[in-house]
Amino acid sequence: MDNISHTLIGALVGECLARFSRSDMPAQPRRDLVVVLAAVGSNLPDLDLLDSGWHDRLDYLLHHRGYTHTILIALATALLLAGVAQWWLRRRHLVPSRHDWAVLGAAAVLGPALHLAMDYSNSYGVHPLWPLDNRWVYGDAIFIVEPWLWLAATPLLFTLRSRLARLLLALALGLIVVAAFGSGLVRLPVAFALAAAAGTLLVIGARCRAAVALGCGLALWLGASACFIGAGALLRARLTAFADTTWPRERLADIVLTPLPADPLCWEALLVQTQGDALIARRAMVALLPDRVPAARCPARGLRGATTAPLSAVAAVDDAQRQWFGQVRSSLGALRAAAQRDCRARAALQFMRVPWLARSDGRLVLGDLRFDREAALGFAEIDLDGAQPCPRAVPWAGRWLERP
């Protein structure tokens, strides 16, 4: 998820923790500390950007969402936050009770845990069980910049003490609503629903007690998340049945799902199947309720443009539920051979979930179809021609490196 989402949800959870729990300390400094612990802790796992961003593209792919995005390091981060909280309290001569420490400890743990859970919720994934299990896991449920999560923080406009914080929050909320209308990624009825939700939360925040307003924001966050999770599970079951029926000789290896922002009715889907030595990845826009919103009415999110991957037509008919945007076929043997002779290919396959290997403009390119939106080499594509230095080693397990 983006860091604004992490910050807003962390602050919202911190406010709820502070206001919905009993305190034996002065209320204001305790609430400030709880909110800061949750909001800062919800961003700390992304400190790996300081390391992963200074090298090449492949190094970024391998080291972002790396060691700091694990349960082990999240617990260490919580201990660090608790130590900072203790130092802050001593400097102000504040003595928390056991109950206060329980709340502060919950904020310190919840911040990093929220970050891991939110990053898990999209199709990029995390590997939280390192060093016990180095496999990536994916929630496939929430868009990486989800407007409903931003709007859930609207009640903070009435609870944050800092004028600067309230101003920045107001700008962020206004930006996400404007982006919904102008980005082309959100259907117009959904954009109006976002604006109506923002207005409703503003009225509630202005007229109701802070606890009521915060509860509404918390309910919006949890309700929206549950809606997307449920919609994704239903679509996955439908796509599994469709793939088994349409391509019975192929084995379904994975389904990658990404909803459009703010819209649980429209999803981008990648079907990853194998047949012998072939790895076939098919891309589609899928509608949850095709009778109301057919797939053709869902914003294409750049799927109609040129790609680096040499896509060919899918042997399936477009209908109200599914609109196809091409497929790419690769050789599993060629992928594994590339990994054996090229350290960069092997490292890339520790990250890539939907890999493809093909000649593109005369170059041998290895890419991940999840992120292919342009003809030039993009976010998750590497040129394997020519000598290149090996990236720093990571333990993440790539499923396509092992033979079945």
FENQUIBEL-V170603 format. One record per pair of residues at least 4 apart in sequence whose C-alpha atoms are under 7 Angstrom apart, sorted by the first residue. I is the first residue (numbers start at 1). J is the second residue. Records with the same first field share a line. If there is no record, write none. Layout:
# FENQUIBEL-V170603
I=J + J
This chain:
# FENQUIBEL-V170603
1=5 + 6 + 118 + 119 + 144 + 145
2=6 + 144 + 145
3=7 + 43
4=8
5=9 + 149 + 150
6=10 + 42 + 43 + 115
7=11 + 39 + 42 + 43
8=12 + 150 + 153
9=13 + 153
10=14 + 38 + 39 + 42 + 111
11=15 + 35 + 38 + 39
12=16 + 153 + 156
13=17
14=18 + 34 + 35 + 38 + 107
15=19 + 31 + 35
16=20 + 214
17=21 + 103
18=31 + 34
19=211
23=27 + 100
24=96 + 97 + 100
25=30 + 96
26=30
27=31
28=32
29=33
30=34
31=35
32=36
33=37
34=38 + 104 + 107
35=39
36=40
37=41 + 81 + 107 + 108 + 111
38=42 + 107 + 108 + 110 + 111
39=43 + 111
40=44
41=108 + 111 + 112
42=111 + 112 + 114 + 115
43=115
44=112
45=68 + 69 + 112
48=52 + 63 + 64 + 66 + 68
49=53 + 64
52=59 + 60 + 63 + 64
53=60
55=59 + 60
56=60
57=61
58=62 + 348
59=63 + 391
60=64
61=351
62=66 + 351 + 394
65=69 + 126
67=73
68=73 + 74
69=116 + 126 + 128
70=74 + 127 + 128 + 129 + 130
71=75 + 128 + 129
72=76
73=77
74=78 + 112 + 113
75=79 + 109
76=80
77=81
78=82 + 108 + 109
79=83
80=84
81=85 + 108
82=86 + 105 + 108
83=87
84=88
85=89
86=90
87=91
88=92
89=93 + 94 + 95
90=94
96=100 + 101
97=101
98=102
99=103
100=104
101=105
102=106
103=107
104=108
105=109
106=110
107=111
109=113
110=114
111=115
112=116
113=117
114=118
115=119
116=120
117=121
119=125 + 126
120=125 + 126 + 137 + 138 + 139
121=138 + 139 + 140 + 141 + 142
122=138 + 139 + 140 + 141 + 142 + 143 + 144 + 258
123=138 + 139 + 140 + 256 + 257 + 258
124=138
125=136 + 137 + 138 + 139
126=136 + 137 + 138
127=134 + 135 + 136 + 137
129=133 + 134
130=134
134=395 + 396 + 397
135=396 + 397
140=256 + 257 + 258
141=228 + 229 + 232 + 257 + 258 + 259
142=146 + 228 + 258 + 259
143=258 + 259 + 260 + 261
145=261
146=150 + 261 + 262
147=151 + 176 + 261 + 262
148=152 + 221 + 224 + 262
149=221
150=173
151=173 + 198
152=217 + 218 + 220 + 221
153=217
154=198 + 201 + 202 + 217
155=159 + 201 + 202 + 205 + 213 + 214 + 217
156=160
157=166 + 169
158=205
159=210
160=165 + 166
162=166
163=167
164=168
165=169
166=170
167=171
168=172
169=173
170=174
171=175
172=176
173=177
174=178
175=179
176=180
177=181 + 194 + 195
178=182
179=183
180=186 + 191
181=186 + 188 + 191
184=299
185=260 + 261 + 299 + 301
186=190 + 191 + 261 + 299
187=191
188=192
189=193
190=194 + 262 + 263
191=195
192=196
193=197
194=198
195=199
196=200
197=201
198=202
199=203
200=204
201=205
202=206
203=207
204=208 + 213
205=210 + 213
208=212 + 213
209=213
210=214
211=215
212=216
213=217
214=218
215=219
216=220
217=221
218=222
219=223
220=224
221=225
222=226
223=227
224=228
225=229
226=230
227=231
228=232 + 264
229=233
230=234
231=235 + 264
232=236
233=237
234=238
235=239 + 288
236=240
237=241
238=242
239=243
240=244
241=245
242=246
243=247
244=248
249=275
250=273 + 274 + 275
251=273 + 274 + 275
252=272 + 273 + 274
253=272 + 273 + 274
254=271 + 272 + 273
255=269 + 270 + 271 + 272
256=269 + 270 + 271
257=267 + 268 + 269 + 270
258=267 + 268 + 269
259=263 + 264 + 266 + 267 + 268
260=266 + 267
265=287 + 288 + 289
266=286 + 287 + 288 + 295 + 298
267=285 + 286 + 287
268=284 + 285 + 286
269=283 + 284 + 285 + 286
270=281 + 282 + 283 + 284
271=281 + 282 + 283
272=280 + 281 + 282 + 354
273=279 + 280 + 281
274=278 + 279 + 280
275=279
277=331 + 332 + 333
278=329 + 330 + 331 + 332
279=329 + 330 + 331 + 332
280=327 + 328 + 329 + 330
281=327 + 328 + 329 + 354
282=326 + 327 + 328
283=324 + 325 + 326 + 327
284=322 + 323 + 324 + 325
285=295 + 322 + 323 + 324
286=295 + 321 + 322 + 323
287=293 + 294 + 295 + 321 + 322
289=293
290=294 + 295 + 320 + 321
293=297
294=320 + 321
295=320 + 321 + 322 + 323
296=320 + 323
300=304
302=373
303=325 + 373
304=325
305=374
306=373 + 374 + 375
307=372 + 373 + 374 + 375
308=360 + 372 + 374 + 375 + 376 + 377
309=328
310=328
311=326 + 327 + 328
312=326 + 327 + 328
313=326 + 327
314=324 + 326 + 327
318=322 + 323 + 324
319=323
330=356 + 357
331=335
332=336
333=337
334=338
335=339 + 357
336=340 + 401
337=341
338=342 + 345
339=343 + 345 + 346
340=346
342=346
343=347 + 390
344=348 + 390 + 391
345=349
346=350
348=352
349=398 + 400 + 401
350=396 + 397 + 398
351=398
352=368
353=368
354=368 + 369 + 370
355=366 + 367 + 368 + 369
356=366 + 367 + 368
357=365 + 366 + 367
358=364 + 365 + 366
359=363 + 364 + 365
360=364 + 365
363=383 + 385
364=383 + 384 + 385
365=381 + 382 + 383 + 384
366=381 + 382 + 383 + 384
367=380 + 381 + 382
368=372 + 380 + 381
371=379 + 380
372=378
374=378
377=381 + 382
